[in-house]
Amino acid sequence: MAVHYSETEYAFVSAKVRSLESGLVSRAQLERMLASESSDEAFAVLRENGFSQKGRVTAASCEDTLLAALKAGLDAVKSGLPHPGVIKVFEYPYDCNNIKAAIKCGFRGIDPTPMLFDTGSVSASTVVEACEKRDFSALPENMAKAAAEAIYAFKKTGNPQSIDFILDRACFLDIAACAKEYRIPYITKYCTASADLTDFMICLRVLRMRCGAYGDTLVPAALVDGGSIDREDFRKAFRAGEEELFALIGKKYPYITENCRPGCDLEIIERTCDNCRLRFSEAGKHVTMGIEVPVSYILALENEIKNVRIILAGKDAALPEDRIRERLRDCYV
């Protein structure tokens, strides 16, 4: 049954989120991290926001710290929501990652733990147990069905890519189902945009692979559902080339074509797509209460973690400051 949405129900969580926002890493702090000489110096800036790390600081050694911060933020928001289930649209991608990792590692006979996120709608340990026992009943509906299908497809083809395609599509079906259940226009619009931008990047990556006729088979298998742009339109644009693909996405999301163009470095285009998603967080700055406030915080928090990872990894690799900066996403605060 669909849930009736009332913005006044979000008064408490909106007030709670306003206090959490003060802990987000600001653009000024990111600039100080960029100007630092090492990962250790960069991480020292984060200590102002409550981050802590023992031992030598590297992108890899800080990963548990960053994931703990992400989980704490998501849990804090979820605990204040009048309808906690709405947050699943952000949790499902972590479930999808965990299911794919557990299945692939199961076939390889290795421990999936280092690849898992404990920020999904079900615990990482539940996912691993489900994949080991081949009982997927505890998983989200569409991904549960897809897990069994992905295992069968891999046994038949030996191609791990089939696991990704099948589960990614199922993930977006679960996201769309959640958005439909809550019937909140802001949530629906965000989920739709995520699917469209995902399909755009799929087509673009396959085009850049220059795999010829194989691409015509690869793209239909990889495209996800839940977007506002028809899958067949993406297929036609893919066949026509990069110019047509940009023209297609630009009609719906002019921000993309205003900030990058055909032939741009793939990292720049991916950053632009991430920034396009982050633009949904702007709504949270302009309302007193409502679903926009906690959702904006979640988007900002995920974006913050991504930017911190980029800086720490760049410092580890001794990249020039400008090279790291051009990879950074926009900042919420």
PyMOL commands that set and color helices and strands:
alter all, ss='L'
color gray80, all
select helices_A, chain A and resi 7-21+27-35+39-49+63-80+84-108+113-115+124-133+141-157+161-182+185-209+213-222+231-240+242-252+254-259+266-285+292-316+321-325
alter helices_A, ss='H'
color red, helices_A
deselect
rebuild
show_as cartoon
